[in-house]
Amino acid sequence: MFVILFKSHLSEQAGAEYEATEERMQERVRAIAGSDPVEVKHYTGEDGERLAVMMWRDGQTLDRWRCDPEHRVAQRMGRQHWYAAYELTVAQVIRTSAHDNRSPAETAEEPRRQARGPA
């Protein structure tokens, strides 16, 4: 499993075109991922810093996303217009563990994925 952290600050130029492209990229991620479950969470700090956390099970699928032509165009637009600053971190997960006290009905909708590899 891989975890991608994308920290960013939007520029003043990021507007409707950025938002439309972000929605389109979310569609592309789902299309490319297929059966490789991709989990995406977005957070925004009080200072405007944004954090997207993405989890990919398969490195080959992640490579297809990285090299996707539409994604490459969006990356170029991001560097030229939409991001004042960004930082991308890609990490391979060695181990995960979890604990959940919620009721079975609550957790049934959220299957837990385990990383494969050394424990």
N, C-alpha and C positions, 0 to 999 in steps of 0.2 A: 504494500500500500504506500501511496505517496501523499504528502501533505504539501499544498502550495499556499503560501501566505503572500497576498498582494496588498501592500500598504500604499496609499496614495492620498494626495491632496489635489483636488480639482482646481483648474484654472478658471478665470472669469469667462473664458470662451466655451466652457462646457455647459451646454444648454440642451435644447430639445433634440438636436442631432446626436449628441452624446447619449441621451436617455434612450432614444430609439435604437441606437447601435448596441447599447448595453442589453436591451431586451432581445435583440436579434442574436447576440452572442450567447445568451442563455439558451435560446432555442438551438443554436448550433452545438453547444456543449451536450445537450440532451441527445441530439441526433448522432453525434460522433461517439458518445459514450455507449450507446446501445445497451447491452447487458452489463457493462461495467458500471456499477453504481457510483455515481459522482454526487457527493454531498457538498453543497455550497451554502455558506452563511456569510452575511454581510453585517458589519458593525460600523458605526460612525461615532467618533469621539467628540467631546465638547469643543475641541480645538479644530474640528473639521476633518481630522485625519480619518480616512476610511480604511477598513480592513476587510478583505474578502478571504475566507478560509475555504479551500477546496480540498476534497479528499478523493483520490483516484486509486482504484485497486490495481490497475494494470499499466505498466510503464509504456507499452506499445500504444495503448489508447491515448495516453497522455501525450506521446509524441505526435500522434495524428492530430490532436487538438493544437499542439504547438505549431505545427506546420500547415494547418488549415488555411487556404488562401484568404477566406473572408476574415479569419482571425488576424492574419498578418496585416491586412489593410487596416483593421481596427487598431492594431498595435501602433502602426505608423501614424494614424490620425491622433491617437492618444499622446504619443511623444511630441507631435507637432502642434497640437491645439488644446487638448482636453486636460492634460495633467501638468500641474505646476511642478510636481515631484512624484516619484513612485519608487518602490523597492519590491523586488520579487524574490522570494525564497522558495526553493524546492527542496524537500527533505524526504528521505525514505524512512518509513516507520519501522522500527525494530520490534516494538511490542506495544500493545494496548491492554488496558484492563478497565473494567467498569463496574459500577454498583448502581442499582436502581430500586428505590423503595416505592415507586408508583404502582398503582393497581395494574393487574394484567390487562384490563381493558385499555388503559392509557398506553401501555407499552406495545400492545399488539399492532398499533399503527406505525410504530417506529422500530423496525427490525434493527438489531445491533450487528454490525459487521466487525469481524475479527481480522486482524492482520495475520498473514501467514509468514512463518519464518521462525527464527529462534525465539524461545520464550524467556 
